[in-house]
């Protein structure tokens, strides 16, 4: 059967989202390099540091793993195996969105080569790869957006709860990167924008009949 037709996303609207997200990413990157957002980054990380406690340490240390490729890759394979019998080209749809975001994020990481935050002590180990954009954020946001598009069925109570759970997971992972002091807020915003761009591209391609 064709992809989810109950999610009404106009192609022109998707083009607009992509253009706006790319423009926002460029503006964010330029502002970061000029140092305009340095104080903002520090203030936000300071805010998270002041709210540090044992309960939040445990929660954010756990939920942050949901943005890891070690978790998402097996789920990605399960999604393909589960939905390939119900939706046409699901493997290509997920491949465009998820791997597009993944590769773009890591190319940008090593292009900008931004060092990790150093304002406050980290809670767990500091990742060895560059900081900008946040890979955990781009991966979980892309994954949840694509998963939502496949499963959303038109506004029932279940769909509302389903959307809320995905939003909670994606937001939790994004916030965890700042709470754990391993990413600047601008890294997280950048990762979100990468996810929006590639999720929109994947949906646009299938909406326009580009997958054969």
N, C-alpha and C positions, 0 to 999 in steps of 0.2 A: 504494500500500500504506500501511497505518497507520504511525505513528511507532514507533520502536524499542521493541518489547515485551520485549526481553531485559533492559532496564534496569528492575529492579523497584523503583519508588519509590512508596511508599504515600502517598495524598493527605493523610492525617492527619499523616504524618511531614513532608511538605513544608510544611504549615501550621505545624508546630512550628518548623521551620528558619526560616521567614519571621519568625515572632514573636520567636524568639531573636535573629535577626540585627538586626531593627529595635530590639529592646531594647538590644542591645549597642551599636548605633550611637548611640542616645540617651544611654546611659551614657558612651560615649566622648566625645561632643560636650560634655556637661555637665562632665566631668572636664577636658577641654581648656580650656573657658572659665574654669573656676575656677583653672586653673594647676596642677592636681594632677599633670599629666603633663609639665610643662615640663622638669623635670630628666631624666626618662626620654628625651624627645626629644633633648635635648642630648647625653646620654651615648651614645645609639645612633649619632648622627651623628659624634660624636667617635671612636667605635670604628671606623666606616667610614673616617674621615679618616686614622687611624693606619695603615690597611692599604692606603693609596693606593700604586700602582705603575704602571708603564707598561703592563704586561700587562692588569691589571684595568681601567685607563683605557680601553684599546681594546675589551676585551670588553663592558663595561657601556655604553660609548658606542654600540656597535653594537646590542646586544640591546634596548636601551631603545626603539629605533625600532619594534620589533614591537608596542608598545603604542600607537603613533600612529594616529590616524584616517586619515592619509594611506596607511598600509599596510593597515589593517584594513577600510577601506571597499571597496577593490577586491576583497579576499578575501571580504568579505560578499556582494558581487554574484556572485562566482564560485561561492560555496556555493549560493546560490539557484538559479543557472542549472544547476548540476551535479545537485543533489538534488531539484529540482522534479519530475523525471520518476519519482522513486523513492519519495518521501515526500509524503503529503498535507499541505497547509498549511505547508510548510517556510518560505515567505516570511513568513507571519504569526507562526510560532513564533520565527524569528530576529528579526523586527521587534519583537515584544513584549519579548524579552529584551535585545537589543542597544541599541535606541533608547530603551527605558525606562531602562536604566542610563546611557546617554549624557546624556539630557536631565536626569535626576535629579541626576547629578554636577555638571553645569554650573549648574543652578539653585542647588544647595547651595553651590557655589563663590562665587557672587555674593551669596548670603544671608549667609554667614559672613565672606566677604571677608578671609580670613586671609593675612597676608603670607608670602612664601617664607622659608626658613631663611637665617640670616645669620651662623652661627657660624664657618664655614670657607669658603675660596674654592671657587667652583664649578668644575667641570671643563670644561663647555661653556657655552652661553648660558643665562641664566636666563629661563624662560618668563614672559610678561607677565600671564597670568591668575592669579587667586588660587590658593592652595595646597591648600585643604581642600574636598573629598577629592581624591585623586590620580586624574586622568582616565585616564592611561596604565594605572594598575592596574585600575581598574574596567572599562575597555574590554577589556584582554587577558584578565582573569579571566572576564568574561562570555563573551567569544568562545570561549575554550578550553572552558568548561563546556558551552556549547551545542553546540560541535563534537564534544566527547566524547560527549554524549548521542545525537547523530545517528549516530555511527559505531561506538560500542561494541557488541560482539557476544557478550559472555557469558563472558569470562575466559580466552581463549586466550593463547598466548605473544605473538601479535601485539597483542592488546588490552592486555596488560601493558606491552609496549614503547611502544605508542601512548599509553597513559595517562601513562607516565613522561616521554615527550617533551613532552606538553602541560604536565605539571606543571613540568618544567624550564624551559620557555619562560615560563609565567606567573610562576614564582618569580623567574626571572632579570630579567624586566621590573620586578617589584615591588622587588627588591633594588637594581636599577640606579637607581631614583629617589632612594634614600637614599645610595647610594655617590656619585652625581653631585652630591649636596648640593642638589637642587632640591625635595625634599619632606621633611617631618618623617615619622617612623615612624607617627604617628597619622593623617597624611594617607593613607598606604598602607593601614593597617588599615581606615580608613573607606571607601576605594575598594573594598577586598575585600568589605566587608559590603554595599555597594550592589550589587555584582556578584552576590553570593549571593542577595540578595533578588529581584532581577529574573530571574535564571536560574531560581530556584525558582518564581516566578510563571509564567514561560513554560511550564515543564514541568507545573505544576499545571493550567494552563488546557487544555493538550492532553490530559492524563490524564483530566480531568473532561469531555472532549468539548465544551469551550467554543468551539472554532474550527469554523466552518461555512463 
